[in-house]
Amino acid sequence: MSAVQSKALRGVLKQQEPMDKHTSWRVGGPADRYYEPADVEDLQNFLAQLPADEPLMWLGLGSNLLVRDGGIRGTVIATSGLLNELSLVGENRVRAEAGVACAKVARFCVRQGLVGAEFLAGIPGTIGGALTMNAGAFGGETWAHVVAVETLSKDGKLRRRKPQAFDVTYRHVNGPENEFFVAAHLHLQTGDAEAASARIKALLEQRAATQPVGKPSCGSVFRNPEGDYAARLIEACGLKGLCIGGACVSEKHANFILNSGHATAADIEALMQTVAERVEDKFALRLVTEVHIVGEAK
């Protein structure tokens, strides 16, 4: 065992941890193991001690994620609350660790007199999740501002990579296998902080007016097809308010599925399937899910 591996772990390891406690949909069966690292060094040590074939999943705020009712085989790494450093690291450059909430980054940038990241205020997740799926809102996308990322490999090695190492498209990012995002370096423009703050306020007001904020959901369920909106297609099929079990299509925004209080992951997945089929029947277009579906059925 190497020197790194021989160090005692300082984080919290939980067995059979219910994932409904950690997802914004409030559903999901247990993870075999759930690790809350003490810091990055502790996380490196933990990863170095895992078997090479151990399945790993990294978790931020649990939005844009559906964990099936049978739970997750392997280990979940909880980054929220750990990788939470946010700093100005150069002219017009911000370093945000993976566990920092996107909305916090938006507000931080404005305080530094930097503009361009206001759209992050509308993303209900962390920077790690935003990097993983090129999250966007109100016309902005995460990777448009990325000039470098820091990653941690499954064997515990830290690396710094340029955006060219990743294949970035709409709501999808491919990169080196078995590497996970630790931090993003974002380049922004100097601008009018007061105007940027007003834009954030307007975006949040728009979000509150058009989306079911505060209710258990994952955010947008389906990607927008090119030149159209998933919500418009779903609404045109008369699917607002459609329920399967405790899962219902939002009356406020058709591209949101809500947990009415007693939904299972199976209810939500079945409703997603039904919505996609109805839209395909009417428009001959198959909606692509934006939400990540993980775990095993019960």
C-alpha positions in Angstrom: 0.0 0.0 0.0 1.4 3.4 -1.0 1.9 6.3 1.4 -1.2 8.0 0.2 -3.3 4.9 0.7 -2.0 4.2 4.2 -3.5 7.5 5.6 -6.6 7.1 7.7 -9.8 8.4 6.2 -11.2 11.5 7.8 -14.5 11.7 5.9 -17.8 10.1 6.7 -18.7 6.8 5.0 -22.3 5.7 5.2 -23.7 2.3 4.2 -27.0 1.8 2.4 -27.7 5.6 2.4 -31.2 6.4 1.1 -30.8 8.6 -2.0 -34.2 10.3 -1.7 -32.5 12.4 1.0 -30.0 13.7 -1.5 -32.0 14.3 -4.8 -34.2 17.3 -5.7 -37.0 14.9 -6.8 -36.9 13.3 -3.3 -36.9 9.8 -4.7 -34.3 7.0 -5.0 -33.2 3.8 -3.3 -30.1 3.3 -1.2 -26.5 3.7 -2.4 -24.3 0.8 -1.3 -21.8 3.3 0.0 -22.0 7.1 0.4 -18.8 9.1 1.1 -18.6 12.6 2.4 -14.9 13.6 2.2 -13.3 15.9 4.7 -11.3 17.7 1.9 -9.7 17.1 -1.4 -6.7 15.3 0.1 -9.0 13.0 2.0 -11.0 12.4 -1.2 -7.8 11.5 -3.1 -6.9 9.1 -0.3 -10.3 7.5 -0.4 -10.3 7.0 -4.1 -6.8 5.5 -4.0 -8.1 2.8 -1.6 -11.1 1.8 -3.7 -11.0 -1.4 -5.9 -10.2 -0.5 -9.5 -13.6 -1.9 -10.6 -15.6 0.0 -8.0 -18.5 1.9 -9.7 -18.4 5.6 -8.8 -20.9 8.4 -9.0 -20.3 12.0 -8.0 -23.2 13.9 -6.5 -23.7 17.7 -6.1 -27.1 19.0 -5.2 -29.0 16.1 -6.7 -30.8 18.1 -9.4 -31.1 16.8 -13.0 -30.8 13.3 -11.6 -33.3 10.4 -11.2 -32.1 7.6 -9.0 -34.2 4.4 -9.5 -35.9 2.8 -6.6 -33.5 -0.1 -6.4 -30.7 2.3 -5.6 -27.0 2.5 -6.7 -24.5 -0.3 -6.7 -21.1 1.1 -5.8 -20.1 4.3 -4.2 -21.5 7.8 -4.3 -19.1 10.8 -3.6 -20.9 13.8 -2.1 -19.2 17.0 -3.3 -21.6 19.6 -2.1 -20.3 21.2 1.0 -16.8 19.9 0.3 -15.5 21.4 -3.0 -16.9 24.8 -2.2 -14.0 27.3 -2.7 -14.8 30.2 -4.9 -12.1 32.8 -5.8 -10.8 35.4 -8.2 -7.5 33.9 -9.6 -6.5 36.3 -12.3 -7.7 39.2 -14.4 -11.4 38.4 -15.3 -10.9 34.8 -14.2 -12.9 33.0 -11.5 -12.1 29.5 -10.0 -15.2 27.7 -8.8 -14.9 24.2 -7.2 -17.3 21.5 -8.2 -19.5 21.7 -5.1 -20.3 25.4 -5.4 -23.9 26.2 -6.2 -24.3 27.8 -9.7 -26.3 30.6 -8.3 -23.5 31.5 -5.8 -21.1 31.8 -8.7 -23.4 34.1 -10.5 -23.6 36.4 -7.5 -19.9 36.2 -6.8 -19.0 37.3 -10.3 -21.3 40.3 -10.1 -19.6 41.4 -6.9 -16.3 41.3 -8.7 -17.6 43.5 -11.5 -17.6 40.6 -14.0 -20.5 39.9 -16.3 -21.6 37.0 -18.5 -22.3 34.4 -15.7 -25.7 35.8 -14.7 -27.5 32.8 -16.4 -26.0 30.5 -13.8 -28.4 32.0 -11.3 -31.2 30.0 -13.1 -29.4 26.6 -12.8 -30.5 24.7 -9.6 -27.3 22.7 -9.3 -23.5 22.9 -8.7 -20.6 23.8 -11.0 -19.6 20.1 -11.1 -23.0 19.2 -12.5 -23.0 22.2 -14.8 -19.6 21.1 -16.3 -20.8 17.5 -16.7 -23.8 18.4 -18.8 -22.9 21.9 -20.2 -25.8 23.2 -18.2 -27.5 26.4 -19.5 -30.3 28.7 -18.9 -31.8 31.9 -20.4 -29.5 31.7 -23.4 -26.2 31.1 -21.6 -24.1 27.9 -21.4 -21.4 26.8 -18.9 -18.6 25.8 -21.3 -18.8 29.0 -23.2 -16.8 30.5 -20.3 -14.5 27.6 -19.4 -10.8 28.2 -20.0 -9.6 25.3 -17.9 -10.8 22.5 -15.6 -9.3 20.6 -12.7 -10.1 16.9 -12.6 -9.6 14.0 -10.2 -9.1 10.5 -11.6 -10.5 7.4 -10.1 -7.0 6.5 -8.8 -6.8 9.8 -6.9 -4.6 11.9 -9.3 -5.3 15.6 -9.8 -5.0 17.0 -13.3 -5.6 20.3 -15.1 -7.1 20.2 -18.6 -8.0 22.7 -21.3 -11.5 22.6 -22.9 -10.0 21.1 -26.0 -9.7 17.8 -24.1 -13.5 17.6 -24.0 -16.2 17.1 -26.7 -18.8 19.7 -25.7 -22.3 19.9 -27.3 -25.7 20.9 -26.2 -26.3 19.5 -22.7 -23.6 16.8 -23.2 -19.9 16.6 -22.4 -17.5 13.8 -23.2 -14.0 13.7 -21.7 -11.2 11.5 -20.4 -12.6 8.3 -18.9 -12.8 7.9 -15.1 -12.0 11.6 -14.4 -14.3 13.8 -12.4 -14.5 17.5 -12.2 -13.0 19.2 -9.2 -13.1 22.9 -10.4 -13.7 25.2 -13.3 -11.8 28.3 -14.3 -14.2 30.7 -15.9 -13.2 33.7 -18.0 -15.7 36.6 -17.9 -15.9 40.2 -19.1 -15.6 43.4 -17.0 -18.9 45.2 -17.0 -21.6 47.0 -15.2 -22.1 45.2 -11.9 -25.3 47.0 -11.2 -26.9 46.1 -14.5 -25.7 42.5 -14.1 -27.3 42.3 -10.6 -30.5 43.6 -12.1 -30.3 40.9 -14.8 -30.0 38.2 -12.1 -33.0 39.6 -10.3 -35.0 39.7 -13.5 -33.9 36.1 -14.4 -35.0 34.8 -11.0 -38.3 36.6 -11.2 -38.8 35.1 -14.7 -37.9 31.7 -13.3 -40.4 32.0 -10.4 -43.1 33.2 -12.7 -42.7 30.4 -15.3 -41.3 27.4 -13.4 -42.6 25.5 -10.4 -39.9 26.7 -8.1 -39.8 25.2 -4.6 -41.6 21.9 -5.6 -39.8 18.6 -5.8 -38.5 18.3 -9.4 -35.3 17.9 -11.3 -35.5 21.0 -13.4 -36.1 20.6 -17.1 -36.7 16.9 -18.0 -36.2 17.0 -21.8 -33.7 18.8 -24.0 -35.1 21.5 -26.3 -35.2 20.2 -29.9 -33.3 22.4 -32.4 -35.5 25.5 -33.2 -38.3 24.5 -30.7 -39.1 24.0 -27.1 -39.9 20.7 -25.3 -42.4 22.5 -23.1 -44.3 23.8 -26.1 -44.5 20.3 -27.7 -45.6 18.7 -24.4 -48.3 21.3 -23.8 -49.5 21.0 -27.4 -50.2 17.4 -26.6 -52.5 18.4 -23.7 -50.2 16.7 -21.2 -50.1 19.4 -18.5 -51.4 17.9 -15.3 -51.0 14.3 -16.5 -50.1 12.0 -13.6 -48.8 8.5 -13.1 -48.8 7.5 -9.5 -47.4 10.5 -7.6 -45.6 12.0 -10.6 -47.3 14.8 -12.5 -46.5 17.0 -15.4 -46.4 20.5 -14.0 -49.4 22.8 -14.8 -47.0 25.8 -14.7 -44.3 24.5 -17.0 -44.8 21.4 -19.2 -41.1 20.4 -19.2 -41.1 19.9 -15.4 -42.3 16.7 -13.7 -43.2 17.1 -10.1 -43.2 14.7 -7.2 -46.6 15.4 -5.6 -45.5 13.9 -2.4 -45.7 10.1 -2.8 -44.0 9.5 -6.2 -41.6 6.7 -6.8 -38.7 6.9 -9.3 -40.7 4.3 -11.3 -43.7 6.7 -11.5 -41.4 9.5 -12.7 -39.7 7.3 -15.3 -43.0 5.9 -16.6 -44.4 9.4 -17.0 -41.2 10.5 -18.8 -41.7 7.6 -21.2 -45.4 8.4 -21.7 -44.7 12.1 -22.4 -42.0 11.2 -25.0 -44.3 8.7 -26.7 -47.2 11.1 -26.9 -45.0 13.9 -28.4 -43.5 11.4 -30.9 -47.0 10.2 -31.9 -48.1 13.8 -32.6 -45.0 15.5 -34.0 -42.9 12.5 -35.2 -40.1 13.8 -33.0 -38.5 11.9 -30.1 -37.7 14.1 -27.1 -34.3 13.4 -25.6 -34.0 13.4 -21.8 -31.9 16.0 -20.2 -32.1 14.3 -16.8 -29.5 11.6 -15.9 -31.2 8.3 -14.9 -29.0 6.0 -12.7 -29.3 3.0 -10.5 -31.4 -0.1 -10.6 -35.1 -0.7 -10.7 -36.7 -2.2 -7.7 
